[in-house]
């Protein structure tokens, strides 16, 4: 069947509330259905009040909050983007564009951002129209601590601790996985929110020494117990959402991604056969961090953890000395630990948490977003960015070499490609401190990165000719993420252990750029201008570019989420870039004879030399009646 025939057939078959949300004039919506976004794993069960109940994370504050801003789970979680994933105004605006571009695409997005809503069957429109207030808790306590390792068979979670009836079932996962296996719903590969949850509300975590349980009874009257779960300490858990592949597109024999037969699930359900939108987990899995790990001499990550950093949790949930409940310092059975995971989930997003609090207004504190917690969360993210890179600057003849070193366990930067970028800023100054030339200048008033005179690290996606023909959009780079089926640029710096073969196999190779196997840094050369005696070099990161904020505003023809996002972005500093590193270096003239650094060898250089040495007198050393470069040559020849 041709692409055009597929589109027409799917259009005829499209059903469901919210089908065919209108795109902008001149654009044709891709007529996908819920079937196109179907993924294996636990499925919604709206008729099961026990399994699908959505609880607010505020329920956990009685024991897990207000005793430490460093390690209390709720206090550190609530300021994270995990906690606010469903309140994120950038996501709200993006969700609308996704639905405009591809019918019901938003349901696929909701799986990750609001799993409670998806599991409860409140995402069938692809929108937030049916969300409950609790659904906005995003990736909350009740979701993560019911998650089960999706791979079949015993996963080593160990015996349940706390009650005899729990100990009778030391490996409960087979009974969780067996129904999914019988239905062919065990997910293969990682990502796309293909999670498996325990329907009995059995809670899991990384510790097996908790002798008492205060979680009470489920709505069905079953006691809620705790099970030790190594899965919760492994990067594979994070990979559940931090690899994203668009199932609408299928890789063909030529390695290109094309629209499959619409109104049906992906033919293989293998993420490796789908368009790779994000590959943060795969980047880690193909780095040295997934094997031996890496130990930092300055111990920049990991909190109280000693030794090499290996898992996502090691850096993003750094160990603290403390405890998991309010009675942590009262002795057994509550425990003070030296490996209490901080639930901060620090990352690179430095402004959206303030936007969430601003949207909530006076209610922000009732959700736990106190000003102090917001400030602390932003500070953690800024520190994470500073820790993620190192900067080395050297002069090589007439050029300045700027080396940016990736100190993280995945690409730098990583994750969602739209609007996120990192760049090098170089300011060349003269002896008086006056700016001679600048590369990578950023105008804070207009949020504009000027010119094409520096290195910008970013990924740029877009559409090929086939998708352009189906949608009416021009072929090439664009910001329509739900339609993207081609990578046009990806020069983001790989992590330690990078190989081209492994990253290509995982769907995350460099595009339009080259890195050698083992390279986890990048060099950029800048010509030293005449008169420059000093260079100040900085690396900057921005979460939401002006171009992306304006796209989300201007491409939206459905609701006001784009306008809301743009207004918040404007009022909160336009996603002000964060300085990751800065280095200052004195410069030597490119030509040894150009002593005053003006780019010309002449008598002024001789005056500079004699003046520096305190030897006033005639400068016509060769006696030709003129003070010029020949005199300097005469001097250097006689003395050199």
Phi and psi in degrees as a GROMACS rama.xvg file:
@    title "Ramachandran Plot"
@    xaxis  label "Phi"
@    yaxis  label "Psi"
@TYPE xy
-74.4647  165.378  UNK-2
-59.4337  -45.061  UNK-3
-60.541  -41.095  UNK-4
-65.0647  -39.7152  UNK-5
-59.6383  -44.6102  UNK-6
-62.8175  -44.6248  UNK-7
-65.139  -41.3602  UNK-8
-63.9761  -42.4573  UNK-9
-66.9121  -36.4209  UNK-10
-61.4399  -39.8833  UNK-11
-68.0123  -30.2991  UNK-12
-91.4095  -13.1421  UNK-13
-60.4044  131.135  UNK-14
-138.243  173.092  UNK-15
106.683  154.208  UNK-16
-61.8597  136.574  UNK-17
83.8986  5.66085  UNK-18
-62.3089  139.433  UNK-19
60.8656  51.8799  UNK-20
-60.9062  129.585  UNK-21
-70.4947  132.223  UNK-22
-83.2996  178.128  UNK-23
-62.3426  157.203  UNK-24
-55.6589  138.349  UNK-25
90.522  -9.09283  UNK-26
-111.837  140.604  UNK-27
-103.515  127.927  UNK-28
-71.7568  136.544  UNK-29
-69.8315  121.516  UNK-30
-83.1482  58.1318  UNK-31
-74.3875  162.578  UNK-32
-127.303  177.527  UNK-33
-58.7874  -29.4911  UNK-34
-61.1693  -34.6505  UNK-35
-66.1363  -24.6462  UNK-36
-105.066  7.28397  UNK-37
-60.6655  136.416  UNK-38
-133.23  146.406  UNK-39
-69.7268  177.335  UNK-40
108.914  -169.971  UNK-41
-60.6507  136.008  UNK-42
-108.634  158.281  UNK-43
-59.7003  141.15  UNK-44
-136.378  75.2616  UNK-45
-63.1621  -20.4974  UNK-46
-86.6715  -1.53269  UNK-47
-106.645  100.879  UNK-48
-64.1423  -32.8627  UNK-49
-71.2014  -49.4136  UNK-50
-71.1941  -37.9624  UNK-51
-100.875  7.4769  UNK-52
-60.9946  140.952  UNK-53
-110.986  119.239  UNK-54
-107.471  141.033  UNK-55
-74.1586  144.873  UNK-56
-67.2386  -16.8638  UNK-57
-59.9436  -22.2059  UNK-58
-60.2087  -24.9353  UNK-59
-88.348  -6.27789  UNK-60
-71.763  -20.4964  UNK-61
-60.0432  -35.3821  UNK-62
-114.032  -21.4467  UNK-63
-115.257  26.1416  UNK-64
-145.751  160.867  UNK-65
65.6396  31.486  UNK-66
-130.275  -7.8877  UNK-67
-167.375  126.309  UNK-68
-77.2005  -6.93798  UNK-69
-95.1219  -38.483  UNK-70
-135.744  -2.58558  UNK-71
-64.2872  124.79  UNK-72
-56.5036  -46.5267  UNK-73
-67.1289  -44.0326  UNK-74
-59.8432  -37.7183  UNK-75
-85.3114  -29.4613  UNK-76
-73.3365  -40.8376  UNK-77
-63.8467  -24.9619  UNK-78
-91.3107  6.56741  UNK-79
-92.047  162.412  UNK-80
-73.7495  -17.5938  UNK-81
-63.2327  -46.5143  UNK-82
-66.4101  -35.0352  UNK-83
-106.116  19.3302  UNK-84
-60.8895  -28.8428  UNK-85
-93.6343  -9.13445  UNK-86
-102.457  -4.4292  UNK-87
-60.1492  115.9  UNK-88
-67.8825  -25.4945  UNK-89
-65.6582  -42.7038  UNK-90
-64.6961  -40.8111  UNK-91
-56.6895  -45.9741  UNK-92
-68.1765  -39.1177  UNK-93
-67.2986  -35.952  UNK-94
-60.0636  -41.5103  UNK-95
-64.2343  -45.7105  UNK-96
-62.1698  -40.1554  UNK-97
-60.5059  -42.7185  UNK-98
-68.5667  -35.2166  UNK-99
-64.6144  -38.4144  UNK-100
-77.4427  -40.2975  UNK-101
-140.152  120.314  UNK-102
-52.9394  128.294  UNK-103
63.8844  15.3701  UNK-104
-60.4702  -27.1559  UNK-105
-60.8585  -28.1366  UNK-106
-63.2605  -35.1129  UNK-107
-64.4694  -39.1743  UNK-108
-67.8985  -37.4701  UNK-109
-65.3323  -29.6969  UNK-110
-51.0375  -43.9462  UNK-111
-83.9868  -44.3306  UNK-112
-78.6911  -30.3724  UNK-113
-142.71  69.1672  UNK-114
-62.0274  -29.9252  UNK-115
-62.5345  -41.5683  UNK-116
-66.5943  -41.19  UNK-117
-66.2369  -45.6498  UNK-118
-64.4506  -30.6309  UNK-119
-85.1976  5.58191  UNK-120
72.7529  23.6845  UNK-121
-106.074  31.3654  UNK-122
-133.712  17.3571  UNK-123
-65.9375  -20.0181  UNK-124
-86.9529  -7.86606  UNK-125
78.1694  6.0715  UNK-126
-124.445  -178.297  UNK-127
-93.41  12.6065  UNK-128
-59.0785  -31.5504  UNK-129
-104.634  7.85791  UNK-130
-62.6722  142.94  UNK-131
-89.4854  168.824  UNK-132
-60.3508  -37.2814  UNK-133
-68.5339  -25.9433  UNK-134
-62.2845  -23.5548  UNK-135
-77.6468  0.835511  UNK-136
-71.2158  -7.97072  UNK-137
66.0114  -132.02  UNK-138
-86.3964  90.8318  UNK-139
-105.897  -177.241  UNK-140
-56.5316  -46.3541  UNK-141
-68.4441  -28.6364  UNK-142
-75.9057  -55.7128  UNK-143
-63.8768  -38.7455  UNK-144
-86.5483  9.06372  UNK-145
-112.317  0.110251  UNK-146
-71.0091  143.488  UNK-147
-120.637  141.843  UNK-148
-57.3891  119.623  UNK-149
-76.5537  -7.36616  UNK-150
-76.3608  136.627  UNK-151
-60.2735  153.25  UNK-152
88.1662  171.852  UNK-153
-58.1943  136.313  UNK-154
-113.728  16.5086  UNK-155
75.4188  23.3292  UNK-156
-70.9071  -18.3225  UNK-157
83.4027  -178.493  UNK-158
-73.7748  144.979  UNK-159
-69.3538  146.165  UNK-160
-116.486  135.305  UNK-161
129.886  -43.2443  UNK-162
-138.532  144.289  UNK-163
-56.0827  -40.49  UNK-164
-64.8199  -27.629  UNK-165
-72.6313  -40.1174  UNK-166
-65.7646  -17.7601  UNK-167
-71.7934  -12.1135  UNK-168
-127.468  72.9597  UNK-169
-68.6797  -24.6917  UNK-170
-128.794  79.6924  UNK-171
-73.5861  -13.3147  UNK-172
-61.452  -35.2131  UNK-173
-55.3042  -38.211  UNK-174
-72.8705  -22.7748  UNK-175
-77.6114  -40.9763  UNK-176
-83.5739  -27.5368  UNK-177
-57.0527  -46.5651  UNK-178
-62.1106  -36.2898  UNK-179
-67.7254  -40.7528  UNK-180
-62.8952  -41.0202  UNK-181
-64.053  -29.8857  UNK-182
-92.5621  2.61947  UNK-183
70.3517  32.1279  UNK-184
-111.231  10.7172  UNK-185
-72.8601  119.874  UNK-186
-71.7666  142.233  UNK-187
-109.852  137.517  UNK-188
80.8715  -177.666  UNK-189
-118.387  155.718  UNK-190
103.06  -174.92  UNK-191
60.0847  25.2129  UNK-192
53.6034  43.115  UNK-193
-88.2284  62.4695  UNK-194
-83.3932  159.56  UNK-195
-124.436  126.492  UNK-196
-115.936  149.418  UNK-197
-77.4849  120.579  UNK-198
-70.0898  -14.402  UNK-199
-89.4709  5.20841  UNK-200
64.0321  28.7371  UNK-201
-75.5725  128.738  UNK-202
-92.2547  143.996  UNK-203
-127.053  150.584  UNK-204
-162.484  178.424  UNK-205
-79.9811  -8.68735  UNK-206
-107.757  141.198  UNK-207
-113.879  16.2661  UNK-208
-116.037  24.3137  UNK-209
-90.8188  106.482  UNK-210
-82.752  -16.9102  UNK-211
-124.271  155.253  UNK-212
-129.732  127.182  UNK-213
-113.877  17.1197  UNK-214
-87.3602  -2.0749  UNK-215
72.3651  -137.681  UNK-216
-123.893  149.922  UNK-217
-76.5844  173.677  UNK-218
-66.1078  -18.7218  UNK-219
-87.6062  1.38045  UNK-220
85.9363  5.05439  UNK-221
-85.9205  140.144  UNK-222
-68.0952  136.616  UNK-223
-92.9116  116.786  UNK-224
-115.798  179.596  UNK-225
-116.53  142.565  UNK-226
-128.037  135.668  UNK-227
-68.9919  131.524  UNK-228
-135.236  99.8165  UNK-229
-58.3865  -27.1575  UNK-230
-54.3843  -34.0835  UNK-231
-72.106  -10.2515  UNK-232
-106.104  7.13016  UNK-233
-109.595  150.101  UNK-234
-63.7411  -24.6128  UNK-235
-58.1822  -32.2055  UNK-236
-62.3619  -45.6852  UNK-237
-66.414  -31.686  UNK-238
-63.1078  -13.2756  UNK-239
-55.1427  -38.422  UNK-240
-118.485  -16.0109  UNK-241
-97.3602  22.7075  UNK-242
-125.937  129.898  UNK-243
-128.293  128.19  UNK-244
-130.454  131.295  UNK-245
-81.4777  112.605  UNK-246
-74.9523  -6.56942  UNK-247
-69.4983  -24.4989  UNK-248
-110.403  140.072  UNK-249
-121.21  134.096  UNK-250
-70.6396  131.6  UNK-251
-97.5549  -175.628  UNK-252
-64.3167  -20.5589  UNK-253
-93.3233  4.90491  UNK-254
79.9166  10.423  UNK-255
-96.5303  159.431  UNK-256
-109.538  121.204  UNK-257
-125.417  156.485  UNK-258
-66.2377  128.272  UNK-259
-84.5596  -163.494  UNK-260
-73.1503  113.732  UNK-261
-71.9814  163.558  UNK-262
67.8144  33.6491  UNK-263
-156.134  153.231  UNK-264
-63.088  161.428  UNK-265
-56.1936  137.799  UNK-266
-63.5365  -28.517  UNK-267
-112.274  -20.4619  UNK-268
57.4229  22.8361  UNK-269
-97.9007  122.749  UNK-270
-54.3781  -30.0218  UNK-271
-67.1258  -15.5481  UNK-272
-100.016  2.29507  UNK-273
-108.108  162.948  UNK-274
-66.6284  125.209  UNK-275
-82.6552  92.3251  UNK-276
-70.7622  -48.3886  UNK-277
-133.126  146.36  UNK-278
-140.644  39.3765  UNK-279
-60.9735  -45.1584  UNK-280
-63.833  -44.8615  UNK-281
-64.0776  -35.1544  UNK-282
-61.5256  -44.4301  UNK-283
-64.2974  -45.3936  UNK-284
-62.9567  -21.1036  UNK-285
-110.091  29.417  UNK-286
-119.914  173.775  UNK-287
-68.4509  -19.9714  UNK-288
-66.1831  -27.1828  UNK-289
-81.0712  -8.57833  UNK-290
-115.289  -87.4963  UNK-291
-84.5354  -20.2646  UNK-292
79.1596  -178.006  UNK-293
-141.323  130.878  UNK-294
-101.705  128.485  UNK-295
-93.5873  125.807  UNK-296
-57.2904  -34.4063  UNK-297
-90.7801  3.74359  UNK-298
51.4648  47.7036  UNK-299
-72.1076  -25.6595  UNK-300
-115.656  167.635  UNK-301
97.4046  -8.22099  UNK-302
57.917  -120.488  UNK-303
-82.5475  -5.80643  UNK-304
-68.8622  129.037  UNK-305
-102.763  141.312  UNK-306
107.197  -169.792  UNK-307
-71.9679  147.748  UNK-308
-84.9451  128.099  UNK-309
-126.68  -49.5485  UNK-310
-96.0975  166.639  UNK-311
-56.6391  -41.8689  UNK-312
-62.7185  -32.3354  UNK-313
-57.3935  -37.1083  UNK-314
-96.9648  -38.5108  UNK-315
-94.7792  -11.5557  UNK-316
-132.47  60.9444  UNK-317
-60.6921  140.465  UNK-318
-61.6234  141.35  UNK-319
-127.726  160.369  UNK-320
-90.9619  110.125  UNK-321
172.108  -154.124  UNK-322
-145.652  166.244  UNK-323
-90.9225  -4.97269  UNK-324
-140.794  167.906  UNK-325
-62.008  -21.7026  UNK-326
-95.1221  18.9325  UNK-327
-56.7127  -29.5668  UNK-328
-100.653  17.776  UNK-329
-98.3061  9.66076  UNK-330
85.0708  -176.997  UNK-331
-59.4183  146.034  UNK-332
-96.0111  24.711  UNK-333
-99.7986  -26.1143  UNK-334
72.1913  126.064  UNK-335
-101.714  132.884  UNK-336
-119.95  161.126  UNK-337
-102.828  8.01345  UNK-338
-135.844  41.7498  UNK-339
-77.6021  115.532  UNK-340
-66.9315  127.984  UNK-341
-77.839  124.301  UNK-342
-87.1097  39.3717  UNK-343
-83.2411  -27.3594  UNK-344
47.1835  46.0386  UNK-345
-61.3575  143.28  UNK-346
-146.33  -137.958  UNK-347
-115.485  0.965859  UNK-348
-87.465  110.415  UNK-349
-108.571  -2.6704  UNK-350
-126.416  -24.2722  UNK-351
-68.8196  -30.7745  UNK-352
-62.6719  -33.347  UNK-353
-69.8314  -34.4424  UNK-354
-66.1448  -39.0716  UNK-355
-61.7384  -47.2671  UNK-356
-62.7797  -37.8867  UNK-357
-65.3777  -39.3206  UNK-358
-64.5724  -39.8028  UNK-359
-71.7612  -25.2197  UNK-360
60.7131  -129.331  UNK-361
-65.5558  -17.9295  UNK-362
-85.8348  -7.66808  UNK-363
-54.6905  -44.219  UNK-364
-67.9239  -29.1788  UNK-365
-68.8467  -20.3003  UNK-366
-94.0462  2.65331  UNK-367
97.4228  -3.20834  UNK-368
-88.5814  73.3999  UNK-369
-74.4652  156.464  UNK-370
-54.4762  -39.072  UNK-371
-65.2268  -41.7495  UNK-372
-67.8678  -37.7576  UNK-373
-63.8931  -46.8978  UNK-374
-61.0445  -41.6113  UNK-375
-65.2004  -41.2566  UNK-376
-63.1447  -43.6957  UNK-377
-63.5607  -42.1516  UNK-378
-61.9413  -39.7223  UNK-379
-63.0962  -42.4564  UNK-380
-65.8591  -39.5103  UNK-381
-63.4671  -40.0967  UNK-382
-67.0969  -37.4793  UNK-383
-59.2904  -41.5653  UNK-384
-65.096  -41.3387  UNK-385
-65.6092  -35.5164  UNK-386
-74.3891  -21.4216  UNK-387
-75.4581  -13.7767  UNK-388
-142.744  157.999  UNK-389
-127.899  156.014  UNK-390
-127.31  128.057  UNK-391
-122.556  129.338  UNK-392
-127.078  126.841  UNK-393
-137.169  157.636  UNK-394
-102.261  130.635  UNK-395
-122.83  96.1656  UNK-396
61.533  -123.172  UNK-397
-91.8813  15.7931  UNK-398
-126.08  150.905  UNK-399
-102.067  124.714  UNK-400
-101.878  121.535  UNK-401
-110.205  117.832  UNK-402
-109.976  122.122  UNK-403
-104.154  123.438  UNK-404
-107.21  127.918  UNK-405
-82.1766  116.155  UNK-406
-103.681  11.0424  UNK-407
-100.951  177.025  UNK-408
-94.7604  12.7338  UNK-409
-152.372  -174.079  UNK-410
-61.1179  156.189  UNK-411
-123.421  110.672  UNK-412
-79.1104  174.212  UNK-413
-129.409  -177.888  UNK-414
82.6202  -150.993  UNK-415
-52.1139  124.16  UNK-416
-80.6282  -25.0192  UNK-417
-76.9695  124.661  UNK-418
81.9425  -9.65751  UNK-419
-96.9467  133.15  UNK-420
-157.507  157.215  UNK-421
-132.863  142.538  UNK-422
-147.44  165.651  UNK-423
-102.412  129.196  UNK-424
-112.778  128.548  UNK-425
-125.025  125.804  UNK-426
-116.935  115.162  UNK-427
-92.6377  126.152  UNK-428
-118.794  151.635  UNK-429
-91.5495  -174.278  UNK-430
-62.8256  -24.2624  UNK-431
-90.121  0.474778  UNK-432
84.4415  10.2237  UNK-433
-82.8559  139.485  UNK-434
-67.0237  124.755  UNK-435
-95.3132  -44.5422  UNK-436
-159.311  147.271  UNK-437
-132.792  137.634  UNK-438
-113.255  139.973  UNK-439
70.3875  38.9218  UNK-440
-71.1073  140.456  UNK-441
-121.965  125.845  UNK-442
-93.5493  105.937  UNK-443
-65.7468  -30.6268  UNK-444
-66.5215  -38.1391  UNK-445
-106.183  -2.09848  UNK-446
56.2007  42.9382  UNK-447
-115.036  126.7  UNK-448
-89.0565  113.105  UNK-449
-85.8546  142.589  UNK-450
69.2622  179.738  UNK-451
-121.532  45.8834  UNK-452
-110.31  18.9783  UNK-453
-147.952  178.101  UNK-454
-91.6626  124.009  UNK-455
-115.589  122.739  UNK-456
-94.6945  119.759  UNK-457
-167.652  166.953  UNK-458
-115.445  136.851  UNK-459
-126.623  121.639  UNK-460
-106.261  167.779  UNK-461
-172.554  -160.278  UNK-462
-123.57  152.955  UNK-463
-92.8013  -175.024  UNK-464
-63.0166  -36.4668  UNK-465
-66.131  -45.225  UNK-466
-69.8472  -34.1115  UNK-467
-60.6269  -42.2856  UNK-468
-66.0715  -34.8504  UNK-469
-76.4869  -25.1646  UNK-470
-112.233  -17.6066  UNK-471
82.8335  2.51573  UNK-472
-85.9682  152.991  UNK-473
-69.6208  144.542  UNK-474
-64.6153  142.957  UNK-475
124.606  -163.752  UNK-476
-67.7777  132.83  UNK-477
-154.047  -178.068  UNK-478
-108.71  15.9965  UNK-479
-85.0319  83.5117  UNK-480
-63.0315  -35.4155  UNK-481
-68.4929  -16.6432  UNK-482
-103.744  -10.175  UNK-483
-61.975  130.215  UNK-484
-137.025  14.3737  UNK-485
-150.106  137.946  UNK-486
-97.5985  126.011  UNK-487
-101.59  -23.9845  UNK-488
-154.782  138.4  UNK-489
-159.159  93.1471  UNK-490
-108.232  18.5312  UNK-491
-63.2861  145.687  UNK-492
-77.3999  126.696  UNK-493
-74.1093  165.319  UNK-494
-86.6893  173.479  UNK-495
-55.333  139.506  UNK-496
90.0741  2.52899  UNK-497
-60.6073  136.043  UNK-498
-134.188  144.88  UNK-499
-62.2575  -39.7978  UNK-500
-63.7357  -46.2744  UNK-501
-67.0725  -42.0801  UNK-502
-70.5461  -33.1124  UNK-503
-65.9417  -43.9413  UNK-504
-62.5044  -31.8553  UNK-505
-86.1986  -2.16352  UNK-506
82.5205  21.3334  UNK-507
-135.614  45.0206  UNK-508
-76.6926  164.142  UNK-509
-61.4441  146.877  UNK-510
-128.899  123.046  UNK-511
71.419  19.5337  UNK-512
-157.782  165.781  UNK-513
-134.809  134.892  UNK-514
-127.395  138.761  UNK-515
-77.7164  152.674  UNK-516
-53.6264  133.862  UNK-517
87.4953  -7.70165  UNK-518
-82.454  126.623  UNK-519
-128.245  31.476  UNK-520
-144.908  169.827  UNK-521
-144.722  141.15  UNK-522
-111.541  140.198  UNK-523
-131.843  135.312  UNK-524
-104.685  136.433  UNK-525
-126.739  131.429  UNK-526
-68.4752  133.032  UNK-527
-78.6199  119.301  UNK-528
-76.8463  159.343  UNK-529
-59.991  136.887  UNK-530
89.5128  -8.54423  UNK-531
-80.1545  128.817  UNK-532
-116.07  -5.44051  UNK-533
-155.063  146.937  UNK-534
-127.34  135.403  UNK-535
-114.324  117.592  UNK-536
-115.567  134.937  UNK-537
-135.385  150.059  UNK-538
-112.777  130.154  UNK-539
-121.919  148.52  UNK-540
-128.091  138.656  UNK-541
-129.935  134.49  UNK-542
-78.8402  -45.9205  UNK-543
-132.726  106.655  UNK-544
-72.0071  160.593  UNK-545
-58.6824  -41.9188  UNK-546
-58.6399  -41.1148  UNK-547
-73.4442  -41.1731  UNK-548
-60.9506  -40.2688  UNK-549
-72.0436  -35.3155  UNK-550
-61.5323  -45.9944  UNK-551
-64.3041  -28.8961  UNK-552
-77.8636  -48.335  UNK-553
-81.9133  -27.6608  UNK-554
-83.7233  -8.07073  UNK-555
-84.2809  117.559  UNK-556
-118.053  17.4636  UNK-557
-113.267  -47.0334  UNK-558
-146.399  -167.883  UNK-559
-102.779  12.8134  UNK-560
-63.8963  -34.8084  UNK-561
-67.1198  -41.6146  UNK-562
-65.9638  -40.2279  UNK-563
-61.5602  -46.6333  UNK-564
-59.8235  -46.1459  UNK-565
-64.289  -38.2653  UNK-566
-64.9767  -42.1819  UNK-567
-65.7138  -44.0296  UNK-568
-57.203  -42.4684  UNK-569
-68.7893  -47.3851  UNK-570
-70.968  -22.251  UNK-571
-104.282  24.2102  UNK-572
97.4537  11.1435  UNK-573
57.8397  44.7018  UNK-574
49.6324  60.0271  UNK-575
-53.7039  129.916  UNK-576
-59.8653  150.443  UNK-577
-106.745  132.208  UNK-578
-77.4533  116.14  UNK-579
-87.6293  -39.244  UNK-580
-153.806  150.474  UNK-581
-142.816  138.805  UNK-582
-140.079  143.591  UNK-583
-119.076  136.325  UNK-584
-138.091  131.511  UNK-585
-73.2318  148.219  UNK-586
-112.105  142.787  UNK-587
-100.114  148.612  UNK-588
-58.4742  144.356  UNK-589
-64.4561  -38.0425  UNK-590
-100.721  122.647  UNK-591
-54.8312  -26.9822  UNK-592
-83.6368  -13.4532  UNK-593
-85.7494  75.2544  UNK-594
-70.6492  -26.0586  UNK-595
-98.9707  2.86066  UNK-596
68.5229  25.7112  UNK-597
-94.7145  7.59726  UNK-598
83.3309  -0.262126  UNK-599
-131.34  135.694  UNK-600
-94.3631  112.743  UNK-601
-154.501  -165.884  UNK-602
-62.494  -25.8343  UNK-603
-61.6432  -32.1223  UNK-604
-68.5078  -36.9911  UNK-605
-66.5957  -41.3679  UNK-606
-61.1927  -37.9695  UNK-607
-61.8037  -44.7608  UNK-608
-64.2197  -49.0661  UNK-609
-68.2307  -35.6656  UNK-610
-65.7116  -39.3392  UNK-611
-65.3551  -33.0072  UNK-612
-92.2691  -1.47774  UNK-613
68.6339  36.7169  UNK-614
-120.085  75.521  UNK-615
-66.3571  155.245  UNK-616
149.58  -173.008  UNK-617
-62.7049  138.827  UNK-618
-107.232  1.01833  UNK-619
-84.8238  75.9441  UNK-620
-72.0643  -26.0487  UNK-621
-95.8997  1.84846  UNK-622
69.5465  27.0144  UNK-623
-96.5823  7.58432  UNK-624
87.3902  -0.825007  UNK-625
-134.452  138.864  UNK-626
-93.9139  112.209  UNK-627
-152.366  -166.106  UNK-628
-61.3221  -25.4721  UNK-629
-64.6792  -31.9519  UNK-630
-67.4877  -38.8617  UNK-631
-65.8492  -41.7099  UNK-632
-61.5973  -40.1169  UNK-633
-60.7769  -43.5419  UNK-634
-64.9567  -48.6629  UNK-635
-64.9593  -36.7719  UNK-636
-66.922  -37.4046  UNK-637
-74.5689  -34.6675  UNK-638
-98.0566  -19.6331  UNK-639
